[in-house]
């Protein structure tokens, strides 16, 4: 079976510290913004396979344990599984020079996992109608043999930034900036782009579904969108099509002074049956 690089979520119990029952006794489990499809898409969009690990074809899983707090922030971030931990627990498995090289690559995977983790935004668990803090795990599955394919599909090996601009490295997301994200060809051209590329889902056509899908997402300093989530749904495949359109748009990132920063956007995609749109007779967008 073909293996796909992905992020998997595992609910972590708190046996031994008295919080296990709280973790499981919730009405809604925590999740990342955008759910599982966005896990995988963001991972493949932002992944920079570590140099030594790639050169030596070092693969492995890195699991990060953390708390999603009720305000959506994270705390208590700890690596609980990684190739480095496995090597440390089996020090006699490799000769000394090989062990040093393997450990260096394994530590690179840990560092990349922690960097990727910072991109993700979270929706807390819900208990009794209110957000609550919950322990959670994410596992990054690194496969060096898939990296070339990922780079080809996303269209780049290294993320590019606007020239002569500094990049904010704090990972803070701004809702107000000197310049918020905008379409590279200008906002007046954006609706034309959407109209030219939107494919009305067949299911929505047959069910006479119309309306506005409202999306929230973050534009990274690279101009790439992350954490795409639906805050107003239409259904009939329209939500998925709206997300696909947002993924296609080339953005100028937000700026504060001479720094490129992460900027949060809220954006509507309109579905109107009497408007012009591409035929999507092959079926609903996946």
HULINUR-V923617 format. One record per pair of residues at least 12 apart in sequence whose ideal C-beta (glycine too) atoms are under 10 Angstrom apart, sorted by sequence separation. I is the first residue (numbers start at 1). J is the second residue. D is the distance in Angstrom with one decimal. If there is no record, write none. Layout:
i	j	d
I	J	D
I	J	D
//
This chain:
i	j	d
11	23	6.5
65	77	7.6
66	78	7.2
87	99	6.8
91	103	9.8
122	134	9.7
124	136	9.7
216	228	7.7
217	229	6.9
230	242	7.5
251	263	8.7
11	24	7.0
64	77	6.2
65	78	5.1
215	228	6.1
216	229	5.2
230	243	7.4
64	78	7.1
65	79	7.8
66	80	9.8
122	136	8.1
215	229	6.9
216	230	8.1
228	242	9.0
229	243	8.9
251	265	8.3
11	26	9.6
63	78	9.5
64	79	5.7
65	80	4.7
87	102	5.9
88	103	7.9
214	229	9.8
215	230	6.1
216	231	5.1
228	243	5.4
63	79	7.0
64	80	7.2
65	81	8.9
86	102	9.9
87	103	5.6
214	230	7.3
215	231	6.9
216	232	9.6
228	244	9.8
62	79	6.3
63	80	5.1
64	81	8.7
213	230	6.5
214	231	5.0
215	232	8.3
11	29	6.7
62	80	9.2
63	81	3.7
64	82	9.1
84	102	8.8
87	105	9.7
88	106	9.0
120	138	7.6
213	231	9.1
214	232	3.5
225	243	9.3
228	246	5.7
249	267	8.9
11	30	8.7
62	81	6.8
63	82	7.2
83	102	7.7
84	103	6.1
87	106	5.9
213	232	6.4
214	233	8.4
228	247	7.2
246	265	8.7
9	29	8.3
61	81	6.2
62	82	4.5
83	103	8.7
84	104	9.3
86	106	7.9
87	107	9.6
212	232	6.6
213	233	6.7
214	234	9.2
9	30	8.4
60	81	9.1
61	82	7.3
62	83	7.7
84	105	8.9
85	106	8.3
117	138	6.8
211	232	8.3
212	233	9.9
213	234	5.0
225	246	5.7
246	267	6.8
9	31	7.3
60	82	6.7
61	83	7.8
62	84	8.6
63	85	9.3
83	105	7.7
84	106	3.7
116	138	9.1
211	233	8.7
212	234	7.0
213	235	9.2
225	247	6.3
245	267	9.4
9	32	7.7
60	83	3.6
62	85	9.1
83	106	3.9
84	107	5.4
117	140	7.9
211	234	4.1
224	247	9.0
225	248	9.5
246	269	7.6
59	83	8.0
60	84	8.6
82	106	6.4
83	107	8.9
84	108	9.2
116	140	6.3
210	234	7.6
211	235	8.4
215	239	8.5
225	249	7.3
245	269	5.9
7	32	8.0
58	83	6.9
60	85	9.9
61	86	9.6
82	107	8.5
83	108	9.8
84	109	7.5
85	110	8.7
113	138	8.6
209	234	6.2
211	236	9.1
213	238	5.4
214	239	9.9
225	250	9.9
242	267	8.7
244	269	9.7
9	35	9.7
60	86	7.7
83	109	6.1
84	110	5.7
113	139	8.9
114	140	9.4
116	142	10.0
209	235	6.2
210	236	9.2
212	238	9.1
213	239	5.5
217	243	8.8
223	249	9.2
224	250	9.0
225	251	6.9
242	268	8.6
243	269	8.7
9	36	7.7
60	87	9.7
82	109	6.6
83	110	8.2
113	140	4.4
209	236	3.9
211	238	7.1
213	240	9.3
215	242	5.8
219	246	9.8
223	250	6.4
224	251	7.6
242	269	3.8
8	36	8.6
82	110	5.1
112	140	7.8
113	141	10.0
207	235	8.4
208	236	9.1
209	237	8.4
210	238	8.6
213	241	8.0
214	242	8.6
215	243	6.8
223	251	4.4
241	269	7.7
242	270	9.2
7	36	8.0
113	142	7.8
207	236	5.4
209	238	6.5
213	242	3.9
217	246	6.1
222	251	9.0
223	252	6.2
224	253	8.8
242	271	8.0
6	36	8.1
9	39	7.6
53	83	8.9
79	109	9.9
110	140	9.5
112	142	7.5
204	234	7.4
206	236	8.4
207	237	9.6
212	242	9.1
213	243	8.3
215	245	9.0
217	247	9.2
219	249	9.2
223	253	5.1
239	269	9.1
241	271	7.9
7	38	9.3
8	39	8.0
79	110	5.7
82	113	7.5
109	140	7.9
204	235	7.6
205	236	8.2
215	246	5.8
220	251	8.7
222	253	6.9
223	254	9.8
238	269	7.8
7	39	3.9
8	40	9.7
79	111	10.0
203	235	8.5
204	236	3.4
205	237	9.3
213	245	9.3
217	249	9.9
219	251	4.7
221	253	4.9
238	270	9.7
239	271	9.9
6	39	6.6
7	40	6.5
109	142	5.4
201	234	9.5
203	236	4.6
204	237	5.6
213	246	9.7
219	252	8.4
220	253	6.7
221	254	8.0
238	271	4.9
6	40	4.7
7	41	9.9
79	113	7.2
108	142	9.6
201	235	9.4
202	236	8.9
203	237	4.8
204	238	5.3
217	251	9.7
219	253	5.5
220	254	9.5
221	255	9.1
232	266	9.7
237	271	9.6
5	40	7.5
6	41	9.9
7	42	8.0
79	114	7.4
109	144	9.8
201	236	5.7
202	237	7.4
203	238	8.8
204	239	10.0
219	254	6.4
227	262	9.5
231	266	7.2
234	269	8.8
236	271	8.4
4	40	7.3
7	43	5.3
32	68	9.3
106	142	10.0
181	217	9.3
200	236	9.4
201	237	3.0
218	254	9.4
226	262	8.3
232	268	8.1
234	270	9.6
241	277	9.8
6	43	6.8
7	44	9.9
30	67	9.6
31	68	8.9
77	114	7.5
181	218	8.9
182	219	9.1
200	237	8.8
201	238	5.9
204	241	8.3
223	260	8.6
227	264	8.4
228	265	9.7
234	271	6.0
5	43	6.5
6	44	8.7
30	68	4.5
79	117	9.7
181	219	3.8
199	237	9.5
200	238	8.2
201	239	9.2
221	259	8.2
222	260	8.1
5	44	6.5
29	68	9.8
30	69	9.8
33	72	8.8
105	144	9.6
180	219	8.4
181	220	9.3
184	223	7.6
201	240	7.5
221	260	3.7
228	267	9.7
241	280	8.2
4	44	9.2
30	70	9.9
77	117	7.1
198	238	9.6
201	241	5.5
220	260	8.7
221	261	6.3
222	262	9.9
225	265	8.1
245	285	9.5
77	118	9.3
182	223	10.0
200	241	7.6
201	242	9.9
219	260	9.8
220	261	9.3
221	262	6.5
244	285	5.6
5	47	7.6
30	72	9.2
181	223	7.6
199	241	6.3
219	261	9.4
220	262	5.9
221	263	8.9
225	267	9.7
243	285	8.7
244	286	8.9
58	101	9.1
74	117	8.2
198	241	6.7
219	262	7.1
220	263	8.7
237	280	8.5
241	284	8.0
242	285	9.4
58	102	7.0
62	106	8.9
74	118	9.1
174	218	9.4
181	225	8.7
197	241	9.7
198	242	8.4
218	262	5.4
219	263	5.0
240	284	7.2
241	285	4.6
56	101	6.8
60	105	8.9
173	218	5.5
199	244	8.3
218	263	6.9
219	264	8.0
240	285	5.0
241	286	10.0
55	101	10.0
56	102	7.8
58	104	9.3
59	105	9.7
60	106	6.7
64	110	9.2
74	120	8.6
173	219	9.6
198	244	8.9
199	245	9.1
217	263	9.7
218	264	5.3
219	265	6.0
237	283	8.5
238	284	9.2
239	285	9.5
240	286	7.0
58	105	4.0
62	109	5.6
74	121	9.4
173	220	9.7
197	244	8.6
198	245	6.0
217	264	7.4
218	265	7.3
237	284	3.6
238	285	9.0
19	67	9.7
56	104	9.1
57	105	9.2
58	106	6.7
61	109	8.8
62	110	5.6
73	121	9.6
74	122	6.6
194	242	9.3
197	245	6.2
216	264	6.9
217	265	5.6
236	284	7.7
237	285	5.8
52	101	7.6
53	102	9.6
56	105	5.6
60	109	5.8
62	111	9.4
64	113	6.3
72	121	6.8
73	122	8.1
171	220	9.7
216	265	7.1
217	266	8.4
237	286	9.0
52	102	9.7
55	105	8.3
58	108	8.0
59	109	8.5
60	110	9.4
62	112	8.0
63	113	8.5
64	114	7.1
72	122	5.3
171	221	10.0
198	248	9.9
215	265	8.1
216	266	5.2
217	267	7.3
12	63	9.4
53	104	8.6
54	105	8.7
58	109	6.9
62	113	3.8
66	117	7.8
71	122	9.9
72	123	6.8
73	124	9.3
118	169	9.7
120	171	10.0
194	245	5.8
197	248	6.2
215	266	7.2
216	267	7.9
52	104	5.7
53	105	4.1
61	113	9.1
62	114	8.3
64	116	9.3
72	124	5.9
118	170	9.4
119	171	7.3
121	173	7.3
169	221	9.0
193	245	8.5
194	246	9.4
197	249	9.1
214	266	6.6
215	267	5.3
8	61	9.0
10	63	7.9
12	65	5.8
14	67	10.0
52	105	4.7
53	106	7.6
60	113	9.8
64	117	5.5
69	122	8.7
71	124	7.6
118	171	4.5
167	220	9.5
168	221	6.5
173	226	9.6
214	267	7.5
215	268	7.7
5	59	9.8
12	66	8.9
50	104	9.2
51	105	9.1
52	106	9.6
53	107	9.2
54	108	9.0
62	116	9.2
68	122	4.7
70	124	5.0
117	171	9.7
167	221	4.7
173	227	8.4
194	248	9.1
213	267	9.3
214	268	5.3
215	269	6.7
8	63	9.1
10	65	9.4
12	67	9.5
50	105	6.8
52	107	9.3
53	108	4.9
62	117	9.3
68	123	8.0
69	124	6.8
70	125	8.3
166	221	9.2
167	222	8.4
193	248	8.1
194	249	8.1
213	268	7.1
214	269	8.0
50	106	9.5
52	108	5.7
53	109	5.6
66	122	9.1
68	124	5.3
70	126	9.5
81	137	8.7
115	171	9.3
165	221	8.3
193	249	7.0
212	268	4.9
213	269	4.7
50	107	8.8
51	108	7.3
52	109	9.7
67	124	9.8
68	125	7.0
70	127	9.5
76	133	9.8
80	137	7.1
82	139	10.0
193	250	9.1
211	268	9.9
212	269	7.1
213	270	8.1
50	108	3.3
75	133	8.3
81	139	7.3
82	140	9.2
211	269	9.8
212	270	5.4
213	271	6.9
49	108	8.9
50	109	6.1
53	112	8.1
72	131	7.9
76	135	7.9
78	137	9.9
80	139	9.5
83	142	8.6
161	220	9.5
162	221	8.4
190	249	7.3
211	270	8.0
212	271	7.3
49	109	8.8
50	110	9.3
70	130	7.5
71	131	7.6
73	133	9.7
82	142	9.8
161	221	6.1
162	222	9.1
210	270	8.5
211	271	5.9
212	272	9.3
50	111	7.2
70	131	4.0
159	220	8.0
161	222	5.9
162	223	8.0
190	251	9.9
210	271	5.4
211	272	8.7
50	112	5.4
69	131	8.5
70	132	5.5
71	133	9.0
74	136	8.8
159	221	8.7
160	222	6.7
161	223	8.2
209	271	7.2
210	272	5.7
49	112	7.4
50	113	9.9
68	131	9.1
69	132	9.0
70	133	5.3
159	222	4.5
160	223	8.5
210	273	5.5
48	112	6.6
68	132	9.3
69	133	4.8
70	134	8.8
158	222	9.9
159	223	9.1
160	224	9.8
185	249	9.9
209	273	8.3
210	274	8.8
47	112	7.5
68	133	6.7
69	134	8.7
159	224	7.2
184	249	8.4
185	250	8.0
208	273	6.8
210	275	9.4
46	112	9.7
67	133	5.7
68	134	5.5
156	222	9.3
183	249	6.1
184	250	4.6
186	252	9.6
205	271	9.7
48	115	7.9
67	134	7.1
68	135	8.0
183	250	7.2
184	251	6.7
185	252	9.7
204	271	6.5
12	80	8.5
47	115	9.6
48	116	8.8
66	134	9.9
67	135	5.6
68	136	5.4
156	224	9.5
181	249	9.4
183	251	6.6
184	252	5.6
205	273	6.9
46	115	8.4
47	116	6.8
66	135	7.5
67	136	7.3
182	251	6.9
183	252	7.5
204	273	8.2
46	116	5.9
65	135	6.9
66	136	6.2
154	224	9.0
181	251	4.7
182	252	5.1
201	271	8.3
65	136	7.6
66	137	7.7
180	251	9.9
181	252	6.4
182	253	9.1
198	269	7.4
200	271	6.6
46	118	9.7
64	136	9.2
65	137	5.1
66	138	7.7
180	252	9.4
181	253	5.8
182	254	8.9
198	270	8.8
200	272	9.0
205	277	9.1
43	116	6.5
46	119	5.6
64	137	6.8
65	138	8.5
179	252	7.7
180	253	9.3
181	254	5.2
194	267	9.7
198	271	7.9
200	273	7.3
42	116	8.0
45	119	9.0
46	120	9.7
63	137	5.6
64	138	5.3
179	253	8.7
180	254	5.3
181	255	9.2
205	279	9.3
63	138	7.1
64	139	7.8
179	254	6.2
180	255	8.6
194	269	6.7
195	270	9.4
200	275	8.6
205	280	7.6
43	119	8.9
62	138	9.0
63	139	4.5
64	140	7.5
177	253	9.2
178	254	8.0
179	255	4.4
194	270	8.3
200	276	9.7
201	277	9.9
204	280	8.9
205	281	8.9
42	119	6.1
43	120	9.3
62	139	7.1
63	140	7.8
177	254	4.2
178	255	5.4
179	256	8.2
190	267	9.2
198	275	8.9
200	277	4.3
202	279	9.0
203	280	9.3
42	120	6.9
61	139	5.4
62	140	4.8
63	141	9.7
176	254	9.1
177	255	6.2
178	256	5.2
198	276	9.3
199	277	6.7
200	278	7.3
202	280	5.3
42	121	9.9
61	140	6.8
62	141	8.4
175	254	9.5
177	256	5.0
178	257	6.6
191	270	8.9
198	277	5.4
199	278	4.5
200	279	8.1
201	280	5.9
202	281	6.2
205	284	9.7
60	140	9.1
61	141	5.2
62	142	7.0
174	254	5.9
176	256	9.1
177	257	9.5
178	258	9.6
181	261	9.7
195	275	7.4
196	276	9.2
197	277	9.5
198	278	6.9
199	279	7.6
200	280	5.6
202	282	7.6
203	283	8.0
204	284	7.9
39	120	7.9
60	141	8.1
61	142	7.3
173	254	9.3
174	255	9.7
178	259	9.3
179	260	9.8
180	261	9.9
181	262	9.3
182	263	9.6
195	276	6.6
196	277	9.5
197	278	7.6
199	280	4.1
202	283	5.4
203	284	4.9
38	120	8.8
59	141	8.2
60	142	5.7
61	143	9.8
174	256	6.9
177	259	9.4
179	261	9.6
181	263	4.7
195	277	7.4
196	278	8.2
198	280	9.2
199	281	9.7
201	283	8.1
202	284	5.7
203	285	9.7
38	121	9.7
59	142	5.6
60	143	8.9
177	260	9.8
178	261	9.2
180	263	5.3
181	264	8.8
182	265	9.5
194	277	9.9
195	278	9.4
199	282	9.0
201	284	4.5
202	285	9.2
58	142	7.9
59	143	5.2
60	144	9.6
172	256	9.9
177	261	6.0
179	263	8.6
180	264	8.8
181	265	5.7
200	284	9.9
201	285	5.9
59	144	5.6
168	253	9.7
177	262	9.3
180	265	7.2
199	284	9.4
200	285	9.7
34	120	9.2
57	143	9.5
58	144	6.5
59	145	7.6
167	253	8.9
168	254	9.3
177	263	5.6
181	267	9.6
199	285	6.4
32	119	9.7
33	120	7.6
34	121	8.6
57	144	4.8
59	146	9.3
168	255	9.6
174	261	5.3
176	263	8.9
177	264	9.6
198	285	9.9
32	120	5.1
33	121	4.5
35	123	9.1
54	142	9.5
56	144	8.2
57	145	7.0
165	253	8.7
168	256	7.4
173	261	8.2
174	262	6.4
175	263	7.7
176	264	9.5
32	121	6.8
33	122	6.9
34	123	9.4
53	142	7.2
55	144	8.8
166	255	9.8
168	257	9.8
170	259	9.7
172	261	7.1
173	262	4.6
174	263	5.4
175	264	5.1
32	122	5.8
33	123	6.2
54	144	5.3
57	147	10.0
162	252	7.5
165	255	7.5
166	256	10.0
169	259	9.5
171	261	9.7
172	262	6.6
173	263	7.3
174	264	6.9
175	265	9.1
31	122	7.3
32	123	7.3
53	144	6.5
54	145	9.9
162	253	7.3
166	257	8.4
168	259	4.8
170	261	8.3
171	262	6.8
173	264	5.2
175	266	9.2
30	122	6.1
31	123	5.2
50	142	8.4
161	253	8.0
165	257	9.9
166	258	5.7
167	259	6.9
168	260	6.5
169	261	10.0
170	262	8.7
30	123	6.2
31	124	9.1
47	140	8.8
49	142	7.1
54	147	6.3
162	255	8.7
165	258	6.3
166	259	4.7
167	260	5.0
168	261	4.4
29	123	9.3
30	124	5.4
31	125	8.9
49	143	9.1
50	144	9.2
53	147	9.7
54	148	9.5
164	258	8.3
165	259	7.1
166	260	7.0
167	261	8.3
168	262	7.2
28	123	8.4
29	124	9.7
30	125	4.5
43	138	9.8
47	142	8.2
49	144	6.2
121	216	9.4
165	260	5.2
166	261	9.7
167	262	10.0
28	124	8.8
29	125	5.7
30	126	8.7
121	217	9.6
28	125	6.2
29	126	8.5
43	140	7.0
49	146	9.2
121	218	7.0
26	124	9.3
27	125	8.1
28	126	3.9
43	141	8.8
49	147	4.6
162	260	6.4
26	125	4.3
27	126	4.9
28	127	8.2
39	138	8.1
43	142	9.8
47	146	9.6
48	147	9.4
49	148	9.5
119	218	8.4
161	260	6.1
25	125	9.7
26	126	6.2
27	127	6.0
47	147	7.4
24	125	9.8
26	127	4.6
27	128	7.5
28	129	9.9
30	131	9.0
39	140	9.9
49	150	8.5
119	220	7.6
23	125	8.1
25	127	6.9
26	128	9.1
27	129	7.6
30	132	9.0
44	146	8.9
49	151	8.8
22	125	9.1
25	128	9.9
27	130	9.6
28	131	9.2
30	133	9.1
44	147	9.6
47	150	6.5
48	151	9.9
28	132	9.8
30	134	5.1
32	136	9.5
47	151	8.9
22	127	7.8
26	131	9.8
27	132	9.6
29	134	7.6
30	135	9.2
31	136	9.0
44	149	9.5
45	150	8.8
121	226	8.0
122	227	9.2
7	113	9.9
26	132	6.6
30	136	5.6
32	138	8.2
44	150	5.0
120	226	8.0
121	227	4.5
123	229	8.0
25	132	9.6
29	136	8.5
43	150	9.0
44	151	9.3
47	154	8.9
119	226	5.6
120	227	7.0
26	134	6.7
45	153	9.8
46	154	9.4
49	157	9.2
119	227	7.6
121	229	8.3
7	116	8.5
23	132	9.5
44	153	7.5
45	154	5.8
48	157	8.4
7	117	9.5
22	132	7.2
23	133	9.4
24	134	9.2
44	154	6.4
48	158	7.4
22	133	8.3
23	134	5.6
45	156	9.5
48	159	7.6
22	134	7.5
23	135	5.5
7	120	8.3
22	135	8.8
23	136	8.6
41	154	9.5
46	159	7.6
11	125	9.5
19	133	9.1
45	159	8.8
19	134	8.9
20	135	9.0
19	135	6.9
17	135	9.3
14	134	9.5
14	135	5.7
12	134	8.7
13	135	7.8
11	134	8.0
12	135	4.6
11	135	7.9
12	136	6.1
11	136	6.8
12	137	4.7
10	136	7.9
11	137	7.6
9	136	6.7
10	137	4.5
9	137	7.0
10	138	8.0
8	137	8.6
9	138	6.1
10	139	6.8
8	138	7.4
9	139	8.1
7	138	5.6
8	139	5.0
7	139	6.8
8	140	9.0
6	139	8.8
7	140	6.3
8	141	7.4
6	140	8.9
7	141	7.8
5	140	8.5
6	141	6.2
5	141	5.7
4	141	8.5
5	142	7.3
6	143	10.0
3	141	8.0
5	143	5.4
4	143	8.8
3	143	6.7
5	145	9.9
5	146	5.4
121	262	9.9
3	145	9.4
4	146	7.9
5	147	8.5
3	146	8.0
119	262	8.9
121	264	9.0
2	146	9.7
5	149	9.4
5	150	7.0
46	220	7.9
45	220	8.9
42	218	10.0
46	222	8.7
45	222	9.2
42	220	9.8
46	224	7.7
38	217	9.3
45	224	6.0
45	225	8.6
46	226	7.3
34	215	9.5
45	226	7.2
34	216	9.2
42	224	9.2
33	216	7.5
34	217	8.1
42	225	9.2
33	217	8.2
41	225	9.5
42	226	5.2
33	218	8.4
41	226	8.6
42	227	7.3
42	228	8.7
38	225	9.9
41	228	8.1
38	226	7.9
38	227	6.8
38	228	5.8
37	228	9.1
38	229	7.4
34	226	8.5
33	226	8.6
34	227	5.9
35	228	9.8
33	227	4.2
34	228	5.0
35	229	7.9
32	227	7.5
33	228	7.6
34	229	4.7
35	230	9.2
33	229	4.3
34	230	8.1
32	229	8.8
33	230	9.7
31	229	9.6
33	231	9.9
41	243	9.1
45	247	8.9
37	240	8.6
38	243	8.4
37	243	8.1
41	247	7.5
34	243	8.0
37	286	9.6
//
